[in-house]
Amino acid sequence: MAIAQDSTAHPHDRRDRVLTGLMRAAWIAAVAVVTVQGIFHPRNNFLIFRGAWDHLVHGQNLYAPGQGYQDLFKYSPSFAFLFAPFAVVPFGLGYFLWTALNAGLLYVAIGRLLPPRPALVVRAIVFFDMLGSLQNAQSNALVTALIVLAFTELARRRQFAAAVSVAVGTAVKIFPIAAGVFLMFHPRRARFVGLCVLAGAAVALAPLLVVPARTLAAQYQGWRAVESHDAPDRMFSIMQQVHLWLHVDWPNWPQQLAGVAILMLPLAARRDRLDDPTFQRLFLASLLIFCVLFNHQAESPTFVLALCGVGIWFASTPATAWNRALLAFVLLGTTAVNSSLMPATLRRDFFAPYYFKTIPIFVVWLALQVLLLRSGSEHAEVPERDVAAGQAGA
């Protein structure tokens, strides 16, 4: 992949160094503050994740109600197994490690995707939604990072690392399996599919190290039952918007199928651009936003995926007045709606009942799809990272 020469490729000047240092300090501070908050006020999600490891090794049903938590465990048995490093250590250390993994891996993944200055922009855009995910002890920042890493490692021809990213992400939340579509941008597709199957099988069967096969099979049946029960949910999704605005009660899957068709259309219509790094990066942005828009279980902390996609879009397109206006719409209508910046009456009477957070990112996603279907002449001159060289961002 060629490297475009550009004076902004590295933050040589003092301002860039200062801003990069401040952003890094902000992410470290977020980990520290969230860890302290979590130790004194443990989050239900972390308690569920930590308890899932104990239930797994003792052969108890991971998905049984009435286990003393405010919600059910809804992740795969493999996730319960993979959570062991955070469950077997003292509570405070486990909380710190889990928070640091989520924030740190996302920070690194963005740096592997973009040169320092665009990476700084993306990190700034996604920061508050990343923080919200951390404060809920959610896995969304981790999942976002794994999808981005699947993209970057495949671009570097590190197919095994990309396959592991897809497999682990799918074990955490099912939808990262969509990252497998990145194989369209690279040769040796059959090899990558085979590696994904092998990595997926290894991750799926990893709990056999601590439980017998019969017990693991029963756990997977329980997971399937929980996921089937949640299938009619709409949450913060396009399906919810269709329900609210059109007053219909359609099933989710036809609308999700339509979303998949719209997502994939540029890959079929613009095959001449599949080798274009900017086109590839914009498709990654589209996929990240798609994973929220058409996810019937999307919650407010899930929007870290969408905001990362919005950041990648903004950093990869010209800084026009239209793009700035769209970004402002997203930051105001998606990121700020749950903060103290928004009047409580507006949050209660308008934004919450209409699940408004979805609308700004849907507008950006539509703009992205149009951009992907058009020629590449209107794309920004973003300095490309030579991903084959495996350089890491600042």
PLY file of the C-alpha trace (Angstrom):
ply
format ascii 1.0
element vertex 394
property float x
property float y
property float z
element edge 393
property int vertex1
property int vertex2
end_header
0.00 0.00 0.00
1.50 3.34 -0.99
2.27 6.07 1.50
1.02 9.52 0.52
3.50 12.25 1.44
1.94 14.81 3.76
3.31 17.19 6.35
0.64 16.07 8.82
1.77 12.43 8.81
3.50 12.79 12.21
2.99 15.31 15.06
6.40 17.02 14.83
5.32 20.40 16.08
4.86 21.21 19.72
1.07 21.64 19.55
0.56 18.15 18.19
2.82 16.67 20.85
0.95 18.53 23.58
-2.47 17.49 22.28
-1.38 13.88 21.91
-0.01 13.87 25.45
-3.20 15.42 26.81
-5.35 12.85 25.02
-3.25 9.99 26.35
-3.47 11.47 29.84
-7.25 11.77 29.50
-7.60 8.09 28.63
-5.34 7.06 31.52
-7.30 9.30 33.89
-10.56 7.76 32.64
-9.27 4.30 33.54
-8.15 5.47 36.99
-11.38 7.32 37.81
-13.65 4.53 36.57
-11.65 1.96 38.53
-12.01 3.93 41.77
-15.74 4.40 41.09
-16.13 0.69 40.40
-14.35 -0.38 43.56
-16.53 1.76 45.82
-19.71 1.30 43.76
-19.40 -2.03 41.93
-21.21 -2.16 38.61
-23.73 -4.91 38.05
-22.21 -5.89 34.72
-18.80 -6.57 36.23
-20.35 -8.58 39.05
-22.24 -10.67 36.48
-19.09 -11.24 34.39
-17.04 -12.14 37.46
-19.72 -14.49 38.74
-20.02 -16.17 35.34
-16.51 -17.58 35.67
-17.36 -19.14 39.04
-20.61 -20.56 37.67
-18.78 -22.01 34.67
-16.06 -23.82 36.60
-18.60 -25.18 39.09
-20.86 -26.49 36.33
-23.75 -24.19 37.20
-26.17 -22.83 34.61
-24.74 -19.52 33.41
-28.14 -18.31 32.25
-30.35 -19.25 35.18
-32.34 -16.38 36.74
-32.23 -15.58 40.43
-28.45 -15.53 40.86
-28.47 -12.32 42.88
-27.85 -9.91 39.99
-30.07 -7.29 38.38
-29.87 -8.95 34.98
-29.05 -12.24 33.30
-25.69 -13.24 31.88
-26.19 -12.94 28.10
-22.72 -13.64 26.78
-21.27 -16.89 25.43
-19.73 -19.61 27.62
-16.43 -18.72 25.96
-16.69 -15.18 27.31
-17.16 -16.57 30.82
-13.98 -18.60 30.29
-12.02 -15.69 28.81
-13.02 -13.50 31.75
-11.00 -15.71 34.12
-7.99 -13.32 34.38
-10.32 -10.64 35.75
-12.23 -13.00 38.04
-9.48 -14.96 39.81
-7.58 -11.89 41.05
-8.74 -9.56 43.86
-11.80 -7.52 42.97
-10.09 -4.12 42.67
-7.26 -5.46 40.52
-9.71 -7.31 38.30
-11.78 -4.16 37.84
-8.70 -2.15 36.93
-7.46 -4.75 34.44
-10.87 -5.01 32.76
-11.20 -1.23 32.45
-7.63 -0.83 31.23
-8.08 -3.56 28.62
-11.20 -1.91 27.17
-9.75 1.59 27.03
-6.19 0.61 26.17
-7.01 -1.75 23.33
-9.31 0.81 21.71
-6.64 3.49 22.00
-4.07 1.19 20.37
-6.47 0.00 17.66
-7.20 3.57 16.54
-3.46 4.25 16.44
-2.90 1.23 14.22
-5.62 2.38 11.84
-4.65 6.03 11.32
-1.63 8.35 11.41
-1.21 10.32 14.67
-3.17 13.47 13.84
-6.31 11.76 12.41
-6.06 9.21 15.24
-6.13 12.08 17.74
-9.35 13.34 16.13
-11.01 9.92 16.35
-9.94 9.43 19.97
-11.38 12.83 20.89
-14.71 12.09 19.17
-15.12 8.67 20.77
-13.79 9.59 24.22
-17.02 10.38 26.09
-18.89 7.38 24.72
-15.89 5.20 25.56
-16.01 6.64 29.08
-19.73 5.86 29.33
-19.09 2.27 28.35
-16.30 1.99 30.93
-18.52 3.43 33.67
-21.05 0.68 32.99
-18.27 -1.97 33.01
-19.43 -2.91 29.51
-17.43 -4.73 26.84
-18.34 -2.36 24.01
-14.99 -0.55 23.83
-13.27 -3.95 23.69
-15.57 -5.12 20.89
-14.97 -1.88 18.97
-11.22 -2.39 19.27
-11.43 -6.00 18.09
-13.38 -5.03 14.96
-10.86 -2.29 14.15
-7.96 -4.67 14.81
-9.51 -7.29 12.53
-9.40 -4.62 9.82
-5.87 -3.37 10.52
-4.27 -6.78 10.96
-5.87 -8.15 7.81
-4.59 -5.09 5.95
-1.11 -5.94 7.25
-1.54 -9.49 5.87
-1.57 -10.83 9.44
-4.48 -13.09 8.76
-4.13 -15.19 11.91
-4.23 -12.12 14.17
-7.24 -10.82 12.25
-9.01 -14.18 12.55
-8.37 -14.27 16.31
-9.81 -10.75 16.61
-12.96 -11.83 14.79
-13.28 -15.02 16.86
-12.78 -13.35 20.25
-15.06 -10.46 19.32
-17.79 -12.89 18.27
-17.43 -14.75 21.57
-17.97 -11.49 23.43
-20.88 -10.20 21.34
-22.14 -12.01 18.27
-22.18 -9.10 15.82
-18.35 -8.72 15.47
-18.56 -11.74 13.16
-19.48 -9.11 10.55
-15.79 -8.09 10.55
-15.17 -11.19 8.44
-16.43 -9.19 5.45
-13.10 -7.35 5.41
-11.73 -10.33 3.49
-13.28 -8.69 0.41
-10.41 -6.19 0.44
-7.59 -8.72 0.37
-6.30 -11.78 -1.50
-6.12 -15.32 -0.09
-9.73 -15.14 1.03
-10.16 -18.89 1.39
-7.19 -19.01 3.76
-8.67 -16.27 5.93
-12.03 -18.04 6.08
-10.26 -21.22 7.16
-8.33 -19.38 9.86
-11.56 -17.79 11.11
-13.18 -21.21 11.36
-10.21 -22.64 13.24
-9.93 -19.64 15.58
-13.69 -19.65 16.15
-13.69 -23.35 16.97
-10.76 -22.94 19.37
-12.47 -20.07 21.20
-15.84 -21.84 21.27
-14.32 -25.03 22.69
-11.87 -23.35 25.08
-14.18 -23.88 28.12
-13.56 -27.63 27.71
-10.36 -26.95 29.62
-12.45 -26.52 32.77
-15.80 -28.28 32.11
-16.84 -31.55 30.45
-18.32 -31.58 26.96
-21.85 -32.39 28.15
-21.87 -29.41 30.51
-20.53 -27.09 27.82
-23.20 -28.25 25.37
-25.89 -27.46 27.95
-24.40 -24.00 28.48
-24.56 -23.26 24.76
-28.20 -24.36 24.72
-28.87 -21.93 27.55
-27.12 -19.14 25.68
-29.22 -19.82 22.60
-32.41 -19.67 24.67
-31.44 -16.30 26.19
-30.59 -14.83 22.79
-33.87 -16.11 21.33
-35.79 -14.51 24.17
-34.16 -11.13 23.45
-34.73 -11.29 19.68
-37.93 -9.16 19.69
-36.20 -6.28 21.50
-35.62 -3.02 19.61
-33.74 -0.78 22.07
-31.70 2.01 20.36
-32.07 0.73 16.81
-33.54 1.65 13.46
-36.22 -0.95 14.12
-37.27 1.11 17.14
-37.44 4.26 15.02
-39.60 2.50 12.42
-41.89 1.34 15.21
-42.16 4.80 16.76
-42.60 6.87 13.63
-44.65 4.53 11.45
-46.65 2.95 14.30
-46.03 -0.57 13.00
-44.92 -3.70 14.79
-42.78 -5.37 12.15
-40.34 -8.16 13.07
-36.71 -7.15 13.33
-35.12 -9.56 10.90
-36.52 -8.15 7.59
-35.36 -4.68 8.57
-31.96 -6.02 9.61
-31.72 -7.88 6.30
-32.46 -4.64 4.45
-29.73 -2.95 6.49
-27.25 -5.65 5.49
-28.17 -5.14 1.83
-27.57 -1.38 2.10
-24.30 -1.95 3.96
-22.99 -4.37 1.34
-24.21 -2.48 -1.73
-21.01 -0.41 -2.16
-18.90 -3.58 -2.17
-20.94 -4.90 -5.11
-21.43 -1.60 -6.95
-17.90 -0.20 -6.60
-15.71 -3.22 -7.11
-13.27 -0.90 -8.87
-12.54 0.73 -5.51
-12.04 -2.33 -3.32
-8.28 -1.75 -3.34
-8.60 1.92 -2.32
-7.44 2.35 1.31
-9.78 5.31 1.89
-12.75 3.32 0.55
-11.81 0.44 2.86
-11.52 2.72 5.88
-14.88 4.36 5.16
-16.47 0.94 4.88
-15.04 0.10 8.31
-16.70 3.27 9.62
-19.98 2.22 8.01
-19.78 -1.26 9.54
-19.16 0.12 13.04
-22.20 2.38 12.79
-24.27 -0.42 11.27
-23.49 -2.64 14.29
-25.41 -0.15 16.45
-28.17 0.93 14.10
-29.41 -2.58 13.34
-28.60 -4.17 16.70
-31.86 -4.96 18.50
-29.95 -5.07 21.81
-28.12 -1.75 21.39
-28.01 0.29 24.59
-26.59 3.71 25.29
-23.09 2.32 26.15
-23.10 0.47 22.80
-22.73 3.79 20.99
-18.97 3.73 21.45
-18.95 1.61 18.28
-20.98 4.16 16.34
-18.94 7.14 17.58
-15.74 5.39 16.59
-17.25 4.93 13.13
-18.27 8.58 13.04
-14.74 9.58 14.05
-13.16 7.46 11.30
-15.57 8.96 8.76
-14.82 12.52 9.86
-11.04 11.96 9.89
-11.18 10.42 6.40
-13.26 13.07 4.61
-12.77 16.76 3.82
-13.44 19.17 6.70
-16.35 20.82 4.90
-19.07 22.87 6.56
-21.51 20.01 5.89
-19.28 17.44 7.57
-18.69 19.71 10.55
-22.43 20.25 10.86
-23.06 16.50 10.78
-20.41 15.92 13.44
-21.92 18.64 15.63
-25.34 17.02 15.19
-23.91 13.69 16.36
-22.05 15.15 19.34
-25.11 17.10 20.44
-27.84 14.58 19.60
-26.00 11.36 20.49
-23.15 12.02 22.92
-24.51 14.98 24.91
-28.11 13.85 25.34
-27.37 11.79 28.46
-25.07 14.35 30.03
-25.74 17.29 32.34
-25.21 19.55 29.33
-28.71 18.65 28.20
-31.65 20.07 30.20
-33.36 17.34 32.19
-36.78 18.16 30.78
-35.56 17.68 27.22
-33.91 14.40 28.13
-37.04 13.12 29.86
-39.75 14.40 27.52
-38.12 14.22 24.10
-34.79 12.47 23.74
-35.55 9.43 25.92
-39.08 8.58 24.62
-37.96 8.84 20.99
-34.59 7.10 21.43
-33.15 10.15 19.69
-29.52 9.00 19.99
-30.05 6.77 16.97
-31.10 9.53 14.55
-27.84 11.54 14.17
-25.72 8.45 13.52
-28.32 7.18 11.04
-27.96 10.44 9.10
-24.16 10.02 9.06
-24.52 6.38 7.98
-26.71 7.35 5.03
-24.19 10.03 4.04
-21.45 7.42 4.32
-23.27 4.99 2.05
-23.75 7.70 -0.57
-20.05 8.59 -0.30
-19.04 4.95 -0.74
-21.18 4.65 -3.85
-19.71 7.77 -5.46
-16.31 8.21 -7.07
-13.27 8.74 -4.87
-12.49 12.26 -6.06
-14.32 13.95 -3.19
-12.48 12.07 -0.44
-10.00 13.84 1.79
-6.28 13.65 1.16
-5.60 11.73 4.38
-2.03 10.49 4.73
-2.11 6.73 4.53
-0.34 4.57 7.03
1.77 1.88 5.44
-0.08 -0.95 7.19
2.22 -3.52 5.64
5.07 -2.03 7.66
3.15 -2.60 10.87
3.82 0.81 12.37
1.84 1.76 15.45
0.21 5.12 15.95
1.07 7.54 18.71
0 1
1 2
2 3
3 4
4 5
5 6
6 7
7 8
8 9
9 10
10 11
11 12
12 13
13 14
14 15
15 16
16 17
17 18
18 19
19 20
20 21
21 22
22 23
23 24
24 25
25 26
26 27
27 28
28 29
29 30
30 31
31 32
32 33
33 34
34 35
35 36
36 37
37 38
38 39
39 40
40 41
41 42
42 43
43 44
44 45
45 46
46 47
47 48
48 49
49 50
50 51
51 52
52 53
53 54
54 55
55 56
56 57
57 58
58 59
59 60
60 61
61 62
62 63
63 64
64 65
65 66
66 67
67 68
68 69
69 70
70 71
71 72
72 73
73 74
74 75
75 76
76 77
77 78
78 79
79 80
80 81
81 82
82 83
83 84
84 85
85 86
86 87
87 88
88 89
89 90
90 91
91 92
92 93
93 94
94 95
95 96
96 97
97 98
98 99
99 100
100 101
101 102
102 103
103 104
104 105
105 106
106 107
107 108
108 109
109 110
110 111
111 112
112 113
113 114
114 115
115 116
116 117
117 118
118 119
119 120
120 121
121 122
122 123
123 124
124 125
125 126
126 127
127 128
128 129
129 130
130 131
131 132
132 133
133 134
134 135
135 136
136 137
137 138
138 139
139 140
140 141
141 142
142 143
143 144
144 145
145 146
146 147
147 148
148 149
149 150
150 151
151 152
152 153
153 154
154 155
155 156
156 157
157 158
158 159
159 160
160 161
161 162
162 163
163 164
164 165
165 166
166 167
167 168
168 169
169 170
170 171
171 172
172 173
173 174
174 175
175 176
176 177
177 178
178 179
179 180
180 181
181 182
182 183
183 184
184 185
185 186
186 187
187 188
188 189
189 190
190 191
191 192
192 193
193 194
194 195
195 196
196 197
197 198
198 199
199 200
200 201
201 202
202 203
203 204
204 205
205 206
206 207
207 208
208 209
209 210
210 211
211 212
212 213
213 214
214 215
215 216
216 217
217 218
218 219
219 220
220 221
221 222
222 223
223 224
224 225
225 226
226 227
227 228
228 229
229 230
230 231
231 232
232 233
233 234
234 235
235 236
236 237
237 238
238 239
239 240
240 241
241 242
242 243
243 244
244 245
245 246
246 247
247 248
248 249
249 250
250 251
251 252
252 253
253 254
254 255
255 256
256 257
257 258
258 259
259 260
260 261
261 262
262 263
263 264
264 265
265 266
266 267
267 268
268 269
269 270
270 271
271 272
272 273
273 274
274 275
275 276
276 277
277 278
278 279
279 280
280 281
281 282
282 283
283 284
284 285
285 286
286 287
287 288
288 289
289 290
290 291
291 292
292 293
293 294
294 295
295 296
296 297
297 298
298 299
299 300
300 301
301 302
302 303
303 304
304 305
305 306
306 307
307 308
308 309
309 310
310 311
311 312
312 313
313 314
314 315
315 316
316 317
317 318
318 319
319 320
320 321
321 322
322 323
323 324
324 325
325 326
326 327
327 328
328 329
329 330
330 331
331 332
332 333
333 334
334 335
335 336
336 337
337 338
338 339
339 340
340 341
341 342
342 343
343 344
344 345
345 346
346 347
347 348
348 349
349 350
350 351
351 352
352 353
353 354
354 355
355 356
356 357
357 358
358 359
359 360
360 361
361 362
362 363
363 364
364 365
365 366
366 367
367 368
368 369
369 370
370 371
371 372
372 373
373 374
374 375
375 376
376 377
377 378
378 379
379 380
380 381
381 382
382 383
383 384
384 385
385 386
386 387
387 388
388 389
389 390
390 391
391 392
392 393
